Amino acid sequence: MKFTIQKSSFMRVLVPAMGTVSNKNTITAIEGVLIETLDNGKIQISTYDMNKGFRAVVEPVEIERTGRFIINAQRLYQTMRVLPDDDITFDINDKLNCEISCGKASFSMFALKGEDFPNLPDLVTDNGFTVSADILRKMISKVSHSIADQDKRPMLCGAFFKITDGNMEVVSCDSYRLSKCNMKCDISSISGNGLNYSFIIPGHALGELSKVLGDGEDEGVKFYLSRKHAIVNKGDVIFFTRTIDSEYIDYNRMIPRDNGIIVTIDKDRLLSGLERANIIAEEKIQGSGKSYVKLSVKDQIFSLTSSSVYGCVNDEMDCVHEGEDIDIGFNCRFLIDAVKVAEGENLYIKLKNPNQAIMIEAVEENDEFSYAYVIVPVRMDYSGN
């Protein structure tokens, strides 16, 4: 196989492909990138770590010999990065020696036969929908922070999607916090039938999917669903991942109701106060102490307090307070994560008592997008500090 391709064109697909390369597997082939020539005169690259994968088609400058080979992904990526921004030639011979050259610079490395690459799952199905890449990326960004890294309940290690006609709902929960977002948007069925899909995408795949969706690109994507996989097709790029085969938790039951204490507060002012408090709260983690910030609401003053053996912080801000006064403790990082992705100039913080979860919502109503962030409090020490 021998072909020439522009470096920028190749890197455009190689960079997102690196997120689906395995580096902890005994199968050498899946540590590499499958590069193959197609009958239509284009180059196709594929990566697959047995859970998620990437496939893209790119236009070469010239193809001299056709073929299908695997090149170690990390070595290929490092080589491409240091080569000049010019046309690059790949030359792989029958002895599996790969030479990558650009101008007077060249690298030599070993390749594997393309037949050694594992079979990819079936990426063709009639089930699915089309939606804006911008909307899909936004929904992922709003819930990613509360996906569990590890949990005995596998469904909590992913985000739950519920798709109906004209509506997308996405939920995540790691046992200590829950994020629920709802977007009314233009979603159309690929098969032409009605929309009623629910599925769970693993958290480790959502970050890679966001990279594929791009930034600020309001382009339509096709989202296919097979029995075990979710497949996203954006132009000449395909990203696919195994879904989590499990029923999701009854998340609506976990959203607190009848909160008698409601605080209305400026979002940016709250976020800056939490970030200051987190400097001390993180010191508690290093000192093996409990990491939390105390929230106190009295009259129309909202205060944040955190202390450790290294120091303390106290911050007060104005708020609109309805209901009883309250002192309550939280993991500061959990609060920061929720406030950062919340939308609107002002936020509602709804509370009931120091032992029950709070809910963060937008004050300003939005007919298209709504959210609720639920966070479980921590038990403070006897002094409440």
C-alpha positions in Angstrom: 0.0 0.0 0.0 1.3 3.4 -0.9 -0.5 6.7 -0.8 0.2 10.4 -0.2 -2.0 12.6 1.9 -2.0 16.1 3.3 -0.9 16.2 7.0 -3.8 18.4 8.1 -6.4 16.2 6.5 -5.0 13.1 8.1 -4.6 14.7 11.6 -8.2 15.9 11.4 -9.4 12.3 11.7 -6.4 10.8 13.6 -6.8 13.0 16.6 -10.4 12.0 17.5 -9.6 8.4 16.6 -7.0 8.2 19.3 -9.7 8.3 22.0 -10.9 4.8 20.9 -7.5 3.1 20.8 -6.9 0.4 23.4 -3.7 0.6 25.5 -4.5 -2.1 28.1 -5.1 -5.2 26.0 -3.3 -8.3 25.0 -4.5 -7.9 21.4 -1.8 -6.0 19.6 -4.1 -5.2 16.6 -6.4 -3.0 18.6 -3.5 -0.9 19.8 -3.3 0.3 16.2 -5.1 2.2 13.5 -6.5 0.3 10.6 -5.7 2.1 7.4 -7.2 0.9 4.1 -7.8 2.1 0.6 -11.3 2.1 -0.7 -12.7 1.5 -4.2 -13.8 5.1 -4.5 -10.2 6.4 -4.2 -10.4 7.4 -0.6 -8.6 6.4 2.6 -10.5 4.9 5.5 -9.1 4.7 9.1 -10.6 2.7 11.9 -9.9 2.3 15.6 -11.7 0.0 18.1 -11.0 -0.8 21.8 -13.7 -3.6 21.9 -16.1 -1.2 23.6 -16.1 1.9 21.5 -14.8 2.7 18.0 -14.2 5.4 15.4 -14.2 5.3 11.6 -13.6 8.1 9.1 -13.0 8.6 5.4 -10.4 11.1 4.2 -9.4 12.3 0.7 -5.8 11.5 -0.3 -3.6 13.4 -2.7 -2.7 10.2 -4.5 -2.9 6.4 -4.2 -0.2 4.4 -5.9 -0.9 1.0 -4.4 -4.0 -0.3 -2.6 -3.9 -2.2 0.6 -5.1 -2.7 4.2 -2.7 -2.5 7.1 -2.5 -1.7 10.9 0.0 0.8 12.3 0.6 1.3 16.1 -1.6 4.2 17.0 0.7 5.9 19.5 3.8 5.6 17.3 1.9 6.9 14.3 0.4 9.9 16.2 3.8 10.9 17.7 5.4 10.6 14.2 2.7 12.7 12.5 2.9 15.4 15.1 6.6 16.1 14.4 6.5 16.0 10.6 6.2 19.2 8.6 2.8 20.5 7.5 3.0 19.2 4.0 2.1 16.1 2.0 3.0 12.9 3.7 3.7 9.6 2.0 2.9 6.2 3.5 4.7 3.2 1.9 4.0 -0.3 3.3 5.6 -3.2 1.6 4.9 -7.0 1.6 7.3 -7.5 4.5 5.2 -5.2 6.6 7.7 -2.4 6.8 6.1 1.0 6.9 7.9 4.1 5.8 6.4 7.5 6.5 8.1 10.3 4.7 7.7 14.1 4.3 10.3 16.0 2.3 13.7 14.8 3.4 12.4 13.4 6.8 11.3 9.8 7.1 10.4 7.3 9.8 10.3 3.5 9.6 8.2 1.2 11.7 6.5 -2.2 11.6 2.9 -2.7 10.4 0.4 -5.6 10.9 -1.8 -7.2 8.3 -5.2 -5.6 8.1 -6.9 -9.0 8.5 -5.7 -9.1 12.1 -8.0 -6.2 13.0 -11.1 -7.4 14.9 -14.4 -7.3 13.2 -16.4 -4.1 13.9 -20.0 -4.5 15.0 -22.8 -4.0 12.5 -23.0 -0.3 12.0 -26.2 -0.3 9.8 -29.7 -0.2 11.3 -33.0 1.5 10.6 -33.6 2.4 14.2 -32.5 5.9 15.2 -33.1 9.6 14.8 -31.4 12.8 13.5 -30.6 15.7 15.8 -28.4 18.8 15.8 -24.8 18.1 16.9 -24.8 21.3 18.9 -27.9 20.1 20.9 -26.4 16.6 21.5 -23.1 18.0 22.7 -24.9 20.5 25.0 -27.0 17.8 26.7 -23.9 15.7 27.3 -22.0 18.6 28.8 -24.9 19.3 31.3 -24.8 15.9 32.9 -21.3 14.5 32.5 -20.1 15.7 35.9 -22.5 13.4 37.8 -21.7 10.1 36.1 -20.2 7.5 38.4 -16.7 6.3 37.7 -17.3 3.0 39.4 -20.4 1.6 40.9 -21.9 -1.9 41.6 -24.9 -0.7 39.6 -23.6 -0.4 36.0 -26.3 1.9 34.9 -24.9 4.7 37.1 -21.7 4.6 35.1 -23.4 6.1 32.1 -25.9 8.8 31.0 -29.5 7.8 30.4 -31.2 9.2 27.2 -34.9 9.2 26.6 -36.0 10.3 23.1 -39.6 11.0 22.2 -41.1 13.1 19.4 -39.7 16.6 19.7 -38.0 16.0 23.1 -34.7 14.8 24.5 -34.2 14.0 28.2 -30.8 13.1 29.6 -30.1 12.0 33.2 -27.0 11.0 35.2 -26.6 10.0 38.8 -23.6 8.9 40.9 -25.6 8.2 44.2 -24.5 11.6 45.6 -25.9 13.9 42.9 -28.4 13.7 40.1 -28.6 15.8 36.9 -31.7 15.9 34.8 -32.0 18.0 31.6 -34.8 18.3 29.2 -34.6 19.9 25.7 -37.5 20.4 23.3 -35.9 20.3 19.9 -36.2 19.2 16.3 -35.7 15.4 16.3 -36.8 13.2 13.4 -37.0 9.5 13.0 -34.7 7.8 10.5 -37.2 5.1 9.8 -40.1 7.5 9.6 -41.9 5.9 12.5 -42.6 7.5 15.9 -39.8 8.2 18.3 -39.7 6.3 21.6 -36.1 5.3 22.5 -34.3 5.0 25.8 -30.7 3.9 26.2 -27.6 4.4 28.4 -24.2 5.5 27.0 -21.1 4.8 29.2 -19.5 7.8 30.7 -16.1 7.0 29.2 -17.6 7.1 25.7 -19.4 10.5 26.1 -16.2 12.5 26.3 -15.0 11.0 23.0 -18.4 11.5 21.4 -18.3 15.2 22.3 -14.9 15.5 20.6 -16.4 14.0 17.4 -19.4 16.3 17.5 -17.0 19.3 17.4 -17.3 22.7 18.9 -19.8 25.3 17.7 -20.8 23.2 14.7 -24.6 23.2 14.4 -24.6 20.3 12.0 -27.1 17.5 11.9 -26.0 14.0 13.0 -27.6 10.6 12.5 -27.9 8.6 15.7 -28.5 4.9 15.1 -29.4 2.3 17.8 -28.7 -1.4 17.4 -29.3 -4.1 20.0 -26.0 -3.4 21.8 -24.5 -0.3 20.2 -25.2 3.4 19.7 -23.8 4.7 16.4 -23.3 8.4 15.6 -22.7 9.4 12.0 -21.5 12.9 11.4 -20.5 13.5 7.8 -17.6 11.2 6.9 -17.1 10.2 10.5 -18.7 7.4 12.5 -18.4 7.0 16.3 -19.9 3.9 18.0 -20.0 2.6 21.5 -21.5 -0.3 23.4 -24.6 0.8 25.4 -25.1 -0.3 29.0 -27.7 -3.1 29.0 -29.7 -2.3 32.1 -32.8 -0.6 33.3 -32.2 2.9 34.7 -33.1 4.0 38.2 -36.4 5.7 38.9 -34.8 9.1 38.9 -38.0 11.1 39.2 -38.6 9.6 42.6 -35.2 11.0 43.8 -36.1 14.6 43.0 -37.1 16.3 46.3 -40.5 17.8 46.5 -42.2 20.2 48.8 -39.1 22.2 49.6 -40.1 24.8 52.2 -36.8 26.9 51.9 -36.1 28.7 48.6 -33.1 30.8 48.0 -32.7 33.0 44.9 -29.1 33.9 44.2 -26.8 35.3 41.5 -25.1 32.5 39.7 -21.8 34.1 39.1 -21.5 35.4 42.6 -22.3 32.0 44.0 -19.8 30.3 41.8 -16.9 32.7 42.7 -17.7 32.1 46.4 -17.7 28.4 46.0 -14.4 28.4 44.2 -12.8 30.4 47.0 -14.3 28.1 49.6 -13.0 25.1 47.7 -9.4 26.2 48.3 -9.8 25.3 51.9 -12.1 22.4 51.3 -9.5 20.7 49.1 -6.9 21.1 51.8 -9.1 19.0 54.0 -8.9 16.2 51.5 -5.1 16.3 51.6 -5.3 16.3 55.4 -7.7 13.3 55.5 -10.4 15.5 56.9 -13.9 15.6 55.6 -14.2 17.9 52.6 -17.2 20.1 52.8 -18.4 23.7 52.8 -21.1 24.9 55.1 -24.0 26.9 53.6 -25.9 29.1 56.0 -29.0 31.1 55.1 -30.2 33.7 57.6 -32.6 36.5 56.8 -31.4 37.7 53.3 -27.8 36.7 53.7 -26.2 33.5 52.1 -22.8 32.6 53.6 -20.2 30.0 52.8 -17.8 28.7 55.4 -15.0 26.2 55.2 -12.1 25.6 57.6 -9.1 23.3 58.0 -5.9 23.2 60.0 -4.3 25.4 57.4 -6.9 28.2 57.5 -10.5 29.1 57.0 -12.7 31.0 54.6 -15.9 32.9 55.0 -17.9 34.6 52.3 -21.3 36.3 52.5 -23.6 37.4 49.7 -27.0 38.8 49.3 -29.9 36.6 48.4 -33.7 36.4 48.4 -34.7 33.9 51.1 -38.1 32.4 51.7 -38.7 30.0 54.6 -36.7 29.0 57.7 -33.0 29.7 58.4 -30.7 26.7 57.7 -27.2 25.4 58.1 -26.2 22.6 55.8 -23.0 21.0 54.6 -22.0 19.9 51.0 -19.1 18.5 49.1 -17.9 21.8 47.6 -16.8 20.3 44.3 -20.2 18.8 43.7 -21.8 22.3 44.1 -19.2 23.9 41.8 -19.8 21.3 39.1 -23.6 21.9 39.2 -23.5 25.7 39.3 -20.9 25.8 36.4 -23.2 24.1 33.9 -26.4 25.7 35.2 -27.9 28.3 32.9 -29.4 31.7 33.7 -28.3 34.7 35.6 -30.0 33.7 38.8 -30.6 30.3 40.4 -33.1 28.8 42.8 -31.6 26.7 45.6 -34.5 24.7 47.1 -34.0 23.0 50.5 -36.0 21.2 53.1 -33.8 20.4 56.1 -30.0 19.7 56.8 -30.4 16.0 56.1 -32.2 16.0 52.8 -31.0 16.7 49.2 -31.2 20.2 47.7 -32.2 21.1 44.2 -30.7 23.7 41.9 -32.9 25.1 39.2 -33.1 28.2 36.9 -35.1 31.2 38.0 -35.7 32.4 34.4 -38.2 30.2 32.6 -37.1 28.7 29.3 -39.8 27.0 27.1 -37.1 24.9 25.3 -34.6 23.9 28.0 -34.9 23.0 31.6 -32.7 21.3 34.2 -32.6 20.2 37.8 -29.5 19.4 39.8 -29.9 17.4 43.0 -27.1 17.1 45.6 -27.0 15.1 48.8 -25.6 16.9 51.8 -22.8 15.7 54.1 -23.0 15.2 57.8 -21.1 18.0 59.5 -19.2 17.6 62.8 -20.9 18.6 66.1 -19.7 22.2 65.9 -21.1 22.7 62.4 -17.8 23.9 61.1 
